[in-house]
């Protein structure tokens, strides 16, 4: 099994994408940040380089299509309103690659209310658009960017859903490389629960005046 990947974060110029990029570069992976415009991708990559003490050559910015072509594993970190458009545009280059879908179907202004799309979840929608060859895996929906950009240990877990066990195992390895604890949460149909939790966490953040509430699985030996 390949231990280090080239990971392309499509639409990765936001804080979530940069947080994941930062953690994966630190663990030895090469990362490409993708954007519709090269200049925006390059700026995002440079901002991550400023946070790194070393391995600054392991992150670059490219336009989304070229990033998708060059990546071994792809990560989609776009607002839900751009989700379908991005997938339709890139499905020919995504092809049979692993796509980690971080998208949550939030519907402003009521972002604290769970509102799932007709397909059941954003990640199921992605699998339907891309077809059976692609390996869509849902992950990282419940981790705030504040935690990703912090070097401290993160007291939040990551639930990983996907229809192909080997793809889930690859993503669980990347969760570990990001310094997080991941759990195999089963098939992609289960992602509707994981994605829906994000709205609940946003509500908890607002109610209790915090920025980075999360979930933690108990009752299982974490070793």
C-alpha positions as CSV (number, residue, x, y, z in Angstrom):
1,X,0.0,0.0,0.0
2,X,1.2,3.5,-0.8
3,X,2.0,5.2,2.4
4,X,2.3,8.8,1.1
5,X,0.0,10.3,-1.4
6,X,-0.5,13.4,-3.5
7,X,-3.7,14.8,-2.1
8,X,-5.6,17.3,-4.2
9,X,-8.0,19.5,-2.2
10,X,-10.6,20.8,-4.7
11,X,-12.1,24.1,-3.8
12,X,-9.5,24.0,-1.0
13,X,-8.9,27.8,-0.5
14,X,-11.1,28.1,2.5
15,X,-10.1,27.5,6.1
16,X,-11.2,23.9,6.2
17,X,-9.1,23.0,3.1
18,X,-6.1,24.9,4.3
19,X,-6.4,23.2,7.7
20,X,-6.4,19.7,6.2
21,X,-3.5,20.7,3.8
22,X,-1.4,21.9,6.8
23,X,-1.9,18.7,8.7
24,X,-1.2,16.4,5.7
25,X,1.9,18.2,4.6
26,X,3.2,18.0,8.2
27,X,2.7,14.2,8.0
28,X,4.7,13.8,4.8
29,X,2.1,13.9,2.1
30,X,2.2,16.2,-1.0
31,X,-0.8,18.5,-1.2
32,X,-2.3,20.4,-4.1
33,X,-4.8,23.1,-3.3
34,X,-7.3,23.6,-6.1
35,X,-9.4,26.6,-7.1
36,X,-11.3,27.9,-10.1
37,X,-8.6,30.5,-10.4
38,X,-4.8,29.7,-10.2
39,X,-4.0,32.9,-8.4
40,X,-6.4,32.1,-5.6
41,X,-5.1,28.5,-5.3
42,X,-1.5,29.8,-5.2
43,X,-2.3,32.4,-2.5
44,X,-3.9,29.7,-0.4
45,X,-0.9,27.4,-0.8
46,X,1.5,30.2,0.1
47,X,-0.6,30.9,3.3
48,X,-0.1,27.3,4.3
49,X,3.6,27.5,3.6
50,X,3.8,30.4,6.1
51,X,2.5,28.1,8.8
52,X,5.0,25.3,8.0
53,X,8.4,25.0,9.6
54,X,9.6,22.7,6.8
55,X,8.4,20.8,3.7
56,X,7.2,24.0,2.1
57,X,7.9,22.4,-1.3
58,X,5.3,19.8,-0.7
59,X,2.3,22.1,-1.3
60,X,1.3,24.0,-4.4
61,X,-1.8,25.6,-5.9
62,X,-3.4,24.8,-9.2
63,X,-6.7,25.2,-11.0
64,X,-9.2,22.5,-10.0
65,X,-9.0,20.4,-13.1
66,X,-5.2,20.1,-13.1
67,X,-5.3,19.5,-9.4
68,X,-7.8,16.6,-9.9
69,X,-5.7,15.1,-12.7
70,X,-2.5,15.1,-10.6
71,X,-3.9,13.9,-7.3
72,X,-3.9,10.3,-6.1
73,X,-6.7,11.1,-3.6
74,X,-9.1,13.9,-4.1
75,X,-10.8,16.0,-1.4
76,X,-13.9,18.2,-2.1
77,X,-14.3,21.1,0.3
78,X,-16.8,23.4,-1.3
79,X,-20.0,25.0,-0.1
80,X,-23.0,22.9,-0.9
81,X,-24.3,25.4,-3.5
82,X,-21.1,24.7,-5.6
83,X,-21.2,20.9,-5.0
84,X,-23.1,19.6,-8.0
85,X,-21.5,22.1,-10.5
86,X,-18.0,21.1,-9.4
87,X,-18.7,17.4,-9.6
88,X,-20.4,17.7,-13.1
89,X,-17.4,19.7,-14.3
90,X,-14.7,17.3,-13.0
91,X,-16.3,13.8,-13.2
92,X,-14.3,12.8,-16.2
93,X,-11.0,13.4,-14.4
94,X,-12.2,12.1,-11.0
95,X,-13.0,8.8,-12.8
96,X,-12.2,5.9,-10.5
97,X,-10.2,7.9,-7.8
98,X,-11.1,8.1,-4.1
99,X,-13.0,11.3,-3.5
100,X,-13.3,12.4,0.1
101,X,-16.4,14.5,0.2
102,X,-16.3,17.0,3.1
103,X,-19.4,18.9,1.9
104,X,-22.3,19.5,4.2
105,X,-25.7,20.4,2.7
106,X,-26.3,23.6,4.7
107,X,-29.1,25.8,3.5
108,X,-28.7,29.4,4.7
109,X,-30.0,31.2,6.6
110,X,-31.2,28.2,8.7
111,X,-27.9,26.4,9.0
112,X,-28.7,25.0,12.4
113,X,-31.6,23.0,10.9
114,X,-30.8,19.6,9.3
115,X,-31.9,19.9,5.6
116,X,-30.8,16.9,3.6
117,X,-31.0,16.9,-0.2
118,X,-33.3,14.5,-2.2
119,X,-30.5,12.0,-2.6
120,X,-30.2,11.6,1.2
121,X,-26.8,13.3,1.7
122,X,-24.3,15.4,-0.3
123,X,-21.9,12.4,-0.5
124,X,-24.6,10.1,-1.9
125,X,-25.4,12.8,-4.4
126,X,-21.7,12.9,-5.3
127,X,-21.7,9.1,-5.8
128,X,-24.7,9.3,-8.0
129,X,-23.2,12.0,-10.2
130,X,-19.8,10.3,-10.5
131,X,-21.0,6.7,-11.0
132,X,-20.0,3.4,-9.6
133,X,-16.3,3.6,-10.6
134,X,-15.6,6.5,-8.3
135,X,-15.0,5.7,-4.6
136,X,-16.8,8.5,-2.7
137,X,-16.0,8.6,1.1
138,X,-17.7,11.0,3.5
139,X,-15.4,12.4,6.2
140,X,-14.3,15.4,8.2
141,X,-17.8,17.0,8.3
142,X,-17.8,17.4,12.1
143,X,-14.3,18.9,12.5
144,X,-14.0,22.7,12.7
145,X,-11.2,24.5,10.9
146,X,-10.1,26.0,14.3
147,X,-9.1,22.5,15.4
148,X,-7.3,21.7,12.1
149,X,-5.2,24.9,12.2
150,X,-4.2,24.3,15.8
151,X,-1.2,22.1,16.6
152,X,-2.7,20.8,19.8
153,X,-4.4,17.4,20.1
154,X,-8.0,17.5,18.9
155,X,-10.6,16.1,21.2
156,X,-13.0,15.3,18.4
157,X,-13.4,12.1,16.3
158,X,-14.0,11.6,12.5
159,X,-16.7,9.3,11.2
160,X,-15.9,7.8,7.8
161,X,-18.6,6.4,5.5
162,X,-18.2,4.8,2.1
163,X,-19.4,1.9,0.0
164,X,-16.0,0.4,-0.6
165,X,-14.1,-1.0,2.4
166,X,-10.6,-0.5,0.9
167,X,-11.4,3.2,0.2
168,X,-12.6,3.7,3.8
169,X,-9.3,2.2,5.0
170,X,-7.3,4.6,2.9
171,X,-9.3,7.5,4.3
172,X,-9.0,6.3,7.9
173,X,-5.2,6.3,7.4
174,X,-5.4,9.9,6.2
175,X,-7.5,10.8,9.2
176,X,-4.8,9.3,11.4
177,X,-2.1,11.2,9.5
178,X,-4.0,14.4,10.2
179,X,-3.6,13.7,13.9
180,X,-7.2,12.7,14.4
181,X,-9.1,9.6,15.5
182,X,-11.3,8.1,12.8
183,X,-14.0,5.4,13.0
184,X,-15.3,3.2,10.2
185,X,-19.0,4.2,10.2
186,X,-20.0,1.9,7.4
187,X,-21.7,2.4,4.0
188,X,-22.4,5.8,2.4
189,X,-26.1,5.7,3.3
190,X,-24.9,6.4,6.9
191,X,-23.4,9.7,5.8
192,X,-26.8,11.4,6.1
193,X,-26.4,11.1,9.9
194,X,-22.8,12.4,9.8
195,X,-23.6,15.3,7.6
196,X,-26.7,16.2,9.6
197,X,-24.7,16.4,12.8
198,X,-22.9,19.5,11.5
199,X,-26.0,21.6,11.7
200,X,-26.5,20.4,15.3
201,X,-22.9,21.3,16.2
202,X,-23.3,24.7,14.6
203,X,-26.4,25.2,16.8
204,X,-24.4,24.1,19.9
205,X,-21.6,26.5,19.1
206,X,-24.1,29.4,18.9
207,X,-26.1,28.3,22.0
208,X,-23.0,27.8,24.3
209,X,-20.8,30.5,22.8
210,X,-18.0,28.2,21.5
211,X,-16.4,27.8,18.1
212,X,-15.3,24.2,17.8
213,X,-17.7,21.7,19.4
214,X,-17.4,18.2,18.0
215,X,-18.2,14.5,18.6
216,X,-16.3,11.8,20.4
217,X,-17.0,8.1,20.3
218,X,-17.0,6.4,23.7
219,X,-17.2,2.8,24.9
220,X,-14.5,1.5,22.5
221,X,-10.8,0.9,23.3
222,X,-9.1,3.8,21.6
223,X,-5.9,1.9,21.4
